[in-house]
Amino acid sequence: PWMLMYALSAFTMNHRQFFQNIYGGIMVRDVLDKEMDYTAAFPENASPMEMAEQILEDIDLNGAFYANWLNDKKGIFINRDDPVKPRRITYTFDDNKLEIEKQILRPTVYVERLHHRRGFQQSGFFDDAWGFSVDIVILSIILWGISGFLMWWKLKNTRKTGIIVSLSGAGLFL
């Protein structure tokens, strides 16, 4: 499953133009889910990440996220990273409005999101579990490679062919 997910996501990234043509030029499409009035008292000099954490808690959308300033620091945007229901939340200070957009779930965007997902920066259990499972896959692949090398080295009659194939592979890689 891991290799298939990374293969599919790499394929979609390598052939982005093809998939953009399928989706009419737009890979990620957000649609307005809801607008609401929202008044908050943020600590002085609060960062966008601190403000976003408070906003997400208030609107019951806790979980993995990234936040930053809007242009000219007139508000913040929050990307709420959820595997099934990602949201983009925009909060503007002047009018105290929250705009919540949901992302249309498309298979190509979904596998790319899994490919780029990072593990231990967020506080959720599933985020940590994802990071831990990626670590286990990485260790398994390394052990797989080492054990394959050791088994090949023990078979003396295949060493010459193995060296030629390994050098050819390294040459192609370079």
ROSE-4610 file (N, C-alpha, C; in Angstrom, 1 decimal, always signed):
// ROSE-4610
residu = [P/P/P/W/W/W/M/M/M/L/L/L/M/M/M/Y/Y/Y/A/A/A/L/L/L/S/S/S/A/A/A/F/F/F/T/T/T/M/M/M/N/N/N/H/H/H/R/R/R/Q/Q/Q/F/F/F/F/F/F/Q/Q/Q/N/N/N/I/I/I/Y/Y/Y/G/G/G/G/G/G/I/I/I/M/M/M/V/V/V/R/R/R/D/D/D/V/V/V/L/L/L/D/D/D/K/K/K/E/E/E/M/M/M/D/D/D/Y/Y/Y/T/T/T/A/A/A/A/A/A/F/F/F/P/P/P/E/E/E/N/N/N/A/A/A/S/S/S/P/P/P/M/M/M/E/E/E/M/M/M/A/A/A/E/E/E/Q/Q/Q/I/I/I/L/L/L/E/E/E/D/D/D/I/I/I/D/D/D/L/L/L/N/N/N/G/G/G/A/A/A/F/F/F/Y/Y/Y/A/A/A/N/N/N/W/W/W/L/L/L/N/N/N/D/D/D/K/K/K/K/K/K/G/G/G/I/I/I/F/F/F/I/I/I/N/N/N/R/R/R/D/D/D/D/D/D/P/P/P/V/V/V/K/K/K/P/P/P/R/R/R/R/R/R/I/I/I/T/T/T/Y/Y/Y/T/T/T/F/F/F/D/D/D/D/D/D/N/N/N/K/K/K/L/L/L/E/E/E/I/I/I/E/E/E/K/K/K/Q/Q/Q/I/I/I/L/L/L/R/R/R/P/P/P/T/T/T/V/V/V/Y/Y/Y/V/V/V/E/E/E/R/R/R/L/L/L/H/H/H/H/H/H/R/R/R/R/R/R/G/G/G/F/F/F/Q/Q/Q/Q/Q/Q/S/S/S/G/G/G/F/F/F/F/F/F/D/D/D/D/D/D/A/A/A/W/W/W/G/G/G/F/F/F/S/S/S/V/V/V/D/D/D/I/I/I/V/V/V/I/I/I/L/L/L/S/S/S/I/I/I/I/I/I/L/L/L/W/W/W/G/G/G/I/I/I/S/S/S/G/G/G/F/F/F/L/L/L/M/M/M/W/W/W/W/W/W/K/K/K/L/L/L/K/K/K/N/N/N/T/T/T/R/R/R/K/K/K/T/T/T/G/G/G/I/I/I/I/I/I/V/V/V/S/S/S/L/L/L/S/S/S/G/G/G/A/A/A/G/G/G/L/L/L/F/F/F/L/L/L]
num = [1/1/1/2/2/2/3/3/3/4/4/4/5/5/5/6/6/6/7/7/7/8/8/8/9/9/9/10/10/10/11/11/11/12/12/12/13/13/13/14/14/14/15/15/15/16/16/16/17/17/17/18/18/18/19/19/19/20/20/20/21/21/21/22/22/22/23/23/23/24/24/24/25/25/25/26/26/26/27/27/27/28/28/28/29/29/29/30/30/30/31/31/31/32/32/32/33/33/33/34/34/34/35/35/35/36/36/36/37/37/37/38/38/38/39/39/39/40/40/40/41/41/41/42/42/42/43/43/43/44/44/44/45/45/45/46/46/46/47/47/47/48/48/48/49/49/49/50/50/50/51/51/51/52/52/52/53/53/53/54/54/54/55/55/55/56/56/56/57/57/57/58/58/58/59/59/59/60/60/60/61/61/61/62/62/62/63/63/63/64/64/64/65/65/65/66/66/66/67/67/67/68/68/68/69/69/69/70/70/70/71/71/71/72/72/72/73/73/73/74/74/74/75/75/75/76/76/76/77/77/77/78/78/78/79/79/79/80/80/80/81/81/81/82/82/82/83/83/83/84/84/84/85/85/85/86/86/86/87/87/87/88/88/88/89/89/89/90/90/90/91/91/91/92/92/92/93/93/93/94/94/94/95/95/95/96/96/96/97/97/97/98/98/98/99/99/99/100/100/100/101/101/101/102/102/102/103/103/103/104/104/104/105/105/105/106/106/106/107/107/107/108/108/108/109/109/109/110/110/110/111/111/111/112/112/112/113/113/113/114/114/114/115/115/115/116/116/116/117/117/117/118/118/118/119/119/119/120/120/120/121/121/121/122/122/122/123/123/123/124/124/124/125/125/125/126/126/126/127/127/127/128/128/128/129/129/129/130/130/130/131/131/131/132/132/132/133/133/133/134/134/134/135/135/135/136/136/136/137/137/137/138/138/138/139/139/139/140/140/140/141/141/141/142/142/142/143/143/143/144/144/144/145/145/145/146/146/146/147/147/147/148/148/148/149/149/149/150/150/150/151/151/151/152/152/152/153/153/153/154/154/154/155/155/155/156/156/156/157/157/157/158/158/158/159/159/159/160/160/160/161/161/161/162/162/162/163/163/163/164/164/164/165/165/165/166/166/166/167/167/167/168/168/168/169/169/169/170/170/170/171/171/171/172/172/172/173/173/173/174/174/174]
x = [+0.8/+0.0/+0.8/+2.0/+2.8/+3.4/+4.0/+4.7/+3.7/+2.5/+1.5/+1.1/+0.9/+0.5/+1.6/+2.8/+3.9/+4.1/+3.9/+4.0/+2.9/+1.7/+0.5/+0.7/+1.2/+1.3/+2.5/+3.6/+4.7/+4.2/+3.4/+2.9/+2.1/+1.2/+0.3/+1.2/+2.2/+3.1/+3.9/+4.4/+5.2/+4.3/+3.0/+2.1/+1.0/+1.4/+0.5/-0.4/+0.3/-0.4/-1.6/-1.3/-2.3/-3.6/-3.3/-4.4/-5.1/-4.3/-5.0/-5.9/-5.6/-6.5/-7.7/-7.6/-8.8/-9.8/-9.2/-10.0/-10.2/-10.0/-10.3/-9.3/-8.0/-7.0/-6.8/-7.7/-7.6/-7.6/-6.4/-6.3/-7.0/-6.8/-7.4/-8.6/-9.7/-10.9/-11.6/-11.7/-12.4/-13.8/-14.8/-16.1/-16.5/-17.2/-17.6/-18.5/-18.2/-19.0/-19.9/-19.3/-20.1/-19.3/-20.1/-19.5/-20.1/-19.4/-19.9/-19.2/-19.9/-19.3/-18.5/-17.3/-16.5/-15.7/-15.9/-15.1/-14.2/-13.0/-12.0/-11.1/-10.6/-9.6/-8.3/-7.4/-6.2/-5.1/-4.2/-3.1/-2.4/-1.8/-1.0/+0.2/+0.5/+1.6/+1.4/+0.2/-0.1/+0.3/+0.9/+1.3/+0.1/+0.1/-1.0/-1.3/-0.2/-0.5/-1.2/-0.9/-1.6/-3.0/-3.3/-4.6/-5.4/-4.8/-5.5/-5.9/-5.0/-5.3/-6.6/-6.7/-7.8/-9.1/-9.0/-10.1/-10.6/-9.7/-10.1/-10.7/-10.3/-10.9/-12.3/-12.5/-13.8/-14.8/-14.4/-15.3/-15.3/-14.7/-14.7/-14.1/-13.0/-12.2/-10.8/-10.6/-9.2/-8.6/-7.2/-6.5/-5.3/-4.7/-3.5/-3.8/-3.0/-3.2/-1.9/-2.0/-1.0/-1.7/-1.0/-1.6/-0.6/-1.0/-0.1/-1.0/-0.3/-0.9/-1.5/-2.6/-3.1/-2.3/-2.5/-1.7/-1.9/-0.9/-0.9/-1.4/-1.3/-1.7/-3.1/-4.0/-5.4/-6.2/-5.6/-6.3/-5.3/-5.8/-5.0/-5.8/-5.0/-5.7/-5.2/-6.0/-5.7/-6.0/-5.0/-5.3/-5.4/-6.6/-6.9/-6.7/-5.6/-5.2/-5.9/-6.9/-7.6/-7.6/-7.4/-7.3/-8.5/-9.7/-11.0/-11.7/-11.6/-12.3/-11.4/-10.4/-9.6/-10.4/-10.0/-10.7/-9.7/-10.1/-9.4/-10.2/-9.7/-10.5/-9.7/-10.5/-10.0/-10.7/-9.9/-10.4/-9.9/-10.8/-10.4/-10.7/-9.7/-9.9/-10.9/-10.9/-11.7/-13.2/-13.7/-15.1/-15.5/-14.4/-14.6/-15.4/-15.0/-15.7/-14.8/-15.4/-14.7/-15.4/-14.5/-15.0/-14.4/-15.3/-14.8/-15.1/-14.0/-14.2/-13.8/-14.5/-14.1/-13.5/-12.6/-11.9/-12.7/-12.9/-13.5/-12.5/-12.9/-11.9/-11.7/-10.5/-10.1/-9.0/-9.1/-8.1/-6.6/-6.3/-5.0/-4.5/-5.3/-5.0/-4.8/-5.7/-5.7/-4.4/-3.9/-2.7/-1.5/-1.5/-0.4/-0.4/-1.5/-1.6/-1.0/-1.3/-0.7/+0.9/+1.3/+2.7/+3.5/+2.9/+3.6/+3.3/+2.5/+2.1/+3.4/+3.5/+4.6/+4.0/+4.8/+4.3/+4.3/+5.4/+5.4/+5.2/+4.9/+4.8/+3.4/+2.4/+1.1/+0.8/-0.2/-0.4/-1.4/-2.0/-3.0/-2.5/-3.2/-2.8/-2.6/-3.5/-3.4/-2.2/-1.9/-0.7/+0.5/+0.6/+1.8/+1.8/+0.6/+0.6/+1.1/+0.7/+1.1/+2.6/+3.2/+4.7/+5.4/+4.8/+5.4/+5.4/+4.3/+4.2/+5.1/+5.3/+6.3/+7.7/+8.0/+9.3/+9.5/+8.5/+8.6/+8.8/+8.1/+8.3/+9.7/+10.2/+11.6/+12.6/+12.4/+13.3/+13.2/+12.0/+11.8/+12.5/+12.4/+13.0/+14.5/+15.1/+16.5/+17.0/+16.2/+16.6/+16.4/+15.4/+15.2/+16.4/+16.9/+18.1/+19.3/+19.5/+20.7/+20.7/+19.5/+19.4/+19.5/+19.0/+19.2/+20.6/+21.4/+22.8/+23.5/+23.2/+23.9/+23.6/+22.4/+22.0/+22.7/+22.8/+23.5/+25.0/+25.6/+27.0/+27.4/+26.5/+26.7/+26.7/+26.0/+25.9/+27.1/+28.2/+29.4/+29.2/+28.4/+28.2/+27.4/+26.8/+26.0/+26.7/+27.8/+28.5/+28.8/+29.4/+29.8/+28.6/+27.5/+26.3/+25.7/+25.7/+25.2/+25.9/+27.3/+28.1/+27.8/+27.6/+27.3/+26.0/+25.0/+23.6/+23.6/+24.3/+24.3/+25.0/+26.1/+26.8/+26.0/+25.3/+24.4/+23.3/+22.7/+21.6/+22.1/+23.3/+23.8/+24.1/+24.6/+24.9/+23.6/+22.6/+21.3/+20.7/+20.9/+20.5/+21.2/+22.5/+23.3/+23.0]
y = [-1.2/+0.0/+1.3/+1.3/+2.4/+2.7/+1.7/+1.9/+2.3/+1.8/+2.1/+3.6/+4.0/+5.4/+6.4/+6.1/+7.0/+6.9/+5.8/+5.7/+6.5/+6.4/+7.1/+8.6/+9.0/+10.4/+11.0/+10.3/+10.7/+10.8/+9.9/+9.9/+11.2/+11.5/+12.7/+14.0/+14.0/+15.2/+15.3/+14.2/+14.2/+14.6/+14.3/+14.5/+15.5/+16.5/+17.5/+18.1/+18.5/+19.1/+18.3/+17.0/+16.0/+16.1/+16.0/+16.0/+17.4/+18.4/+19.8/+19.9/+19.3/+19.3/+18.5/+17.4/+16.6/+17.5/+18.2/+19.0/+20.4/+20.7/+22.1/+23.1/+22.7/+23.6/+23.8/+23.4/+23.6/+22.3/+22.0/+20.8/+20.9/+21.9/+22.1/+23.1/+22.6/+23.5/+23.6/+24.8/+25.1/+25.7/+25.3/+25.9/+26.4/+27.5/+28.1/+27.2/+26.9/+26.1/+26.9/+27.9/+28.8/+30.1/+31.2/+32.4/+32.7/+33.3/+33.6/+34.7/+35.4/+36.5/+35.8/+36.4/+35.8/+37.0/+37.2/+38.2/+37.5/+37.8/+37.1/+38.1/+37.8/+38.6/+37.8/+38.2/+37.5/+38.2/+37.5/+38.2/+39.1/+40.2/+41.1/+40.4/+40.7/+40.1/+38.6/+38.2/+36.7/+36.4/+35.3/+34.9/+34.3/+34.2/+33.6/+32.1/+31.4/+30.0/+30.0/+31.0/+31.0/+31.5/+32.4/+32.9/+31.7/+31.0/+29.9/+28.8/+28.5/+27.5/+27.9/+29.1/+29.6/+29.6/+30.0/+30.0/+28.6/+27.7/+26.3/+25.6/+26.0/+25.4/+26.0/+27.3/+27.9/+27.4/+27.0/+26.6/+25.0/+24.4/+22.9/+22.2/+22.8/+22.2/+21.9/+21.4/+21.1/+20.1/+20.2/+19.2/+19.9/+19.1/+19.6/+20.8/+21.8/+23.1/+23.8/+24.8/+25.7/+27.1/+28.1/+29.5/+30.5/+31.6/+32.7/+34.0/+35.1/+36.4/+36.5/+37.2/+37.6/+38.8/+39.3/+40.5/+41.6/+42.4/+43.6/+43.3/+42.0/+41.6/+42.1/+42.0/+42.4/+41.2/+40.1/+38.9/+37.7/+36.5/+35.3/+34.3/+33.4/+32.3/+31.0/+30.0/+28.8/+27.6/+26.8/+25.6/+24.4/+24.0/+22.9/+21.6/+20.9/+19.7/+18.5/+18.0/+16.8/+15.9/+14.6/+13.7/+13.6/+13.7/+13.6/+14.9/+15.8/+17.1/+18.3/+18.6/+19.7/+21.0/+22.0/+23.3/+24.4/+25.5/+26.7/+27.8/+28.4/+29.3/+30.7/+31.7/+33.0/+33.9/+34.6/+35.5/+36.9/+37.8/+39.2/+40.1/+40.9/+41.6/+42.8/+43.4/+44.6/+44.3/+43.3/+43.0/+41.8/+41.2/+40.0/+38.9/+38.6/+37.5/+36.3/+35.1/+33.9/+33.3/+33.0/+32.3/+30.9/+29.9/+28.5/+27.9/+27.5/+26.8/+25.3/+24.5/+23.1/+22.7/+21.8/+21.4/+20.2/+20.3/+19.2/+18.1/+16.9/+15.8/+15.1/+15.2/+14.6/+13.6/+12.5/+11.4/+11.9/+12.7/+13.1/+14.0/+14.9/+15.8/+15.1/+14.1/+13.3/+12.5/+11.8/+11.1/+12.0/+13.2/+14.1/+14.6/+14.9/+15.3/+14.3/+13.0/+11.9/+11.9/+12.1/+12.1/+13.2/+14.3/+15.5/+15.6/+14.7/+14.8/+14.6/+15.5/+15.4/+14.9/+14.2/+13.5/+14.2/+14.6/+14.9/+16.4/+17.2/+18.7/+19.0/+18.2/+18.4/+17.6/+17.9/+17.3/+16.1/+15.8/+14.8/+13.4/+12.4/+11.0/+10.5/+10.8/+10.2/+10.8/+12.1/+12.7/+12.0/+11.7/+11.0/+9.5/+8.9/+7.6/+7.5/+8.5/+8.6/+8.7/+9.6/+9.8/+8.5/+7.9/+6.6/+5.5/+5.4/+4.4/+4.7/+5.9/+6.3/+5.9/+6.1/+5.7/+4.2/+3.5/+2.0/+1.6/+2.2/+1.8/+2.2/+3.3/+3.7/+2.7/+2.3/+1.3/+0.0/-0.4/-1.7/-1.7/-0.6/-0.5/-0.6/+0.1/+0.1/-1.4/-2.0/-3.4/-4.3/-4.1/-4.9/-4.8/-3.6/-3.3/-4.0/-3.9/-4.5/-6.0/-6.6/-8.0/-8.5/-7.8/-8.2/-8.1/-7.1/-7.0/-8.2/-8.5/-9.6/-11.0/-11.2/-12.5/-12.5/-11.4/-11.4/-11.7/-11.1/-11.3/-12.7/-13.5/-14.9/-15.8/-15.4/-16.2/-15.8/-16.5/-16.1/-16.1/-17.0/-17.1/-15.9/-15.1/-13.9/-12.6/-12.6/-11.3/-10.5/-11.1/-10.2/-9.6/-10.4/-9.9/-8.8/-9.0/-8.1/-6.8/-6.9/-5.6/-4.8/-5.5/-4.8/-4.2/-4.9/-4.3/-3.2/-3.3/-2.2/-1.0/-1.2/+0.0/+0.6/-0.2/+0.4/+1.2/+0.6/+1.3/+2.6/+2.6/+3.8/+4.9/+4.4/+5.3/+5.9/+5.1/+5.7/+6.7/+6.4/+7.3/+8.6/+8.6/+9.8/+10.5]
z = [+0.0/+0.0/+0.0/+0.8/+0.8/-0.5/-1.1/-2.4/-3.4/-3.4/-4.4/-4.2/-2.9/-2.7/-3.1/-2.8/-3.3/-4.8/-5.4/-6.9/-7.5/-7.0/-7.6/-7.4/-6.2/-6.0/-6.8/-7.0/-7.8/-9.2/-9.7/-11.1/-11.3/-10.3/-10.5/-10.5/-9.7/-9.6/-10.9/-11.5/-12.7/-13.9/-13.9/-15.0/-14.6/-13.9/-13.4/-14.5/-15.6/-16.7/-17.3/-17.4/-17.9/-16.9/-15.6/-14.7/-14.6/-14.7/-14.8/-15.9/-17.1/-18.2/-17.9/-17.2/-16.8/-16.0/-15.0/-14.1/-14.5/-15.8/-16.3/-15.9/-15.6/-15.3/-13.8/-13.0/-11.5/-10.8/-10.1/-9.4/-8.1/-7.3/-6.0/-6.2/-5.8/-5.9/-4.6/-4.1/-2.9/-3.1/-2.4/-2.5/-1.1/-1.1/+0.2/+0.9/+2.2/+3.0/+3.9/+4.6/+5.4/+5.7/+6.0/+6.4/+7.8/+8.7/+10.0/+10.6/+11.5/+12.3/+13.4/+13.7/+14.7/+15.3/+16.6/+17.3/+18.3/+18.3/+19.2/+19.9/+21.0/+21.7/+21.7/+20.9/+20.8/+21.7/+22.2/+23.0/+22.1/+22.7/+21.9/+21.3/+20.1/+19.3/+19.1/+19.1/+18.8/+17.3/+17.1/+15.8/+15.1/+13.7/+13.0/+13.5/+13.9/+14.3/+15.7/+16.6/+17.9/+17.7/+16.8/+16.5/+15.9/+14.9/+14.2/+15.2/+16.1/+17.1/+17.9/+18.3/+19.1/+18.2/+17.0/+16.1/+15.8/+15.5/+15.2/+16.5/+17.6/+18.8/+19.0/+18.8/+18.9/+18.0/+16.7/+15.7/+15.6/+16.6/+16.7/+15.4/+15.0/+13.9/+14.3/+15.5/+16.0/+15.1/+15.0/+14.2/+13.6/+12.7/+12.0/+11.1/+11.2/+10.4/+10.2/+9.3/+9.0/+8.9/+9.4/+9.3/+9.0/+8.3/+8.0/+7.8/+7.7/+7.4/+6.1/+6.0/+4.7/+4.2/+3.0/+2.5/+3.5/+3.8/+4.6/+6.0/+6.5/+7.8/+8.2/+7.3/+7.5/+8.0/+8.2/+8.6/+8.5/+8.7/+8.6/+7.7/+7.2/+6.5/+7.2/+7.3/+8.0/+7.0/+6.8/+6.0/+7.0/+7.2/+8.1/+7.4/+7.7/+7.0/+7.5/+6.8/+7.1/+5.9/+6.1/+4.9/+4.1/+4.8/+4.0/+3.8/+4.8/+4.7/+5.0/+4.1/+4.3/+4.1/+4.9/+4.9/+4.8/+4.2/+4.2/+4.8/+5.9/+6.7/+6.6/+6.3/+6.2/+7.3/+8.1/+9.1/+8.8/+8.7/+8.4/+9.6/+10.0/+11.3/+11.2/+10.0/+9.8/+10.1/+9.5/+9.6/+10.5/+11.2/+12.1/+11.4/+10.2/+9.5/+9.3/+9.4/+9.1/+7.8/+6.9/+5.7/+5.6/+5.6/+5.6/+4.3/+3.6/+2.3/+2.5/+1.8/+1.8/+0.5/+0.5/-0.7/-1.3/-2.6/-3.4/-3.4/-2.9/-2.8/-4.2/-4.7/-6.0/-5.7/-6.3/-6.0/-6.2/-7.2/-7.5/-6.3/-5.9/-4.8/-3.5/-3.3/-2.1/-1.9/-3.0/-2.9/-2.8/-3.4/-3.2/-1.8/-1.2/+0.2/+1.1/+0.9/+1.6/+1.4/+0.2/-0.1/+0.7/+0.8/+1.4/+2.9/+3.4/+4.8/+5.7/+6.7/+7.7/+9.0/+9.8/+10.9/+12.2/+12.8/+14.3/+14.6/+13.6/+13.9/+14.5/+14.4/+14.9/+16.1/+16.9/+18.2/+18.1/+17.0/+17.0/+16.9/+17.4/+17.5/+16.0/+15.1/+13.8/+13.0/+13.3/+12.7/+13.2/+14.5/+15.0/+14.5/+14.4/+13.9/+12.4/+11.7/+10.3/+10.2/+11.0/+11.0/+11.5/+12.5/+13.0/+11.9/+11.2/+10.2/+9.0/+8.7/+7.6/+8.1/+9.4/+9.9/+9.8/+10.1/+10.0/+8.6/+7.6/+6.2/+5.8/+6.2/+5.8/+6.4/+7.6/+8.2/+7.5/+7.2/+6.5/+5.1/+4.4/+3.1/+3.2/+4.2/+4.5/+4.8/+5.7/+6.1/+4.9/+4.1/+2.8/+1.9/+1.7/+0.9/+1.4/+2.7/+3.4/+3.3/+3.6/+3.5/+2.1/+1.1/-0.3/-0.7/-0.3/-0.5/+0.1/+1.3/+2.0/+1.4/+1.0/+0.3/-1.1/-1.8/-3.1/-2.9/-1.9/-1.7/-1.4/-0.7/-0.4/-1.6/-2.7/-3.9/-4.8/-4.7/-5.5/-7.0/-7.5/-8.9/-9.5/-8.7/-9.2/-8.9/-8.3/-7.9/-9.1/-10.2/-11.4/-12.0/-12.2/-12.8/-11.9/-10.6/-9.6/-9.6/-9.7/-9.8/-11.0/-12.2/-13.4/-13.4/-12.9/-12.8/-11.8/-10.6/-9.6/-10.2/-10.9/-11.5/-12.6/-13.4/-14.4/-13.8/-12.7/-12.0/-11.4/-10.8/-10.2/-11.3/-12.5/-13.6/-14.1/-14.2/-14.7/-13.7/-12.4/-11.4/-11.5/-11.6/-11.7/-13.0]
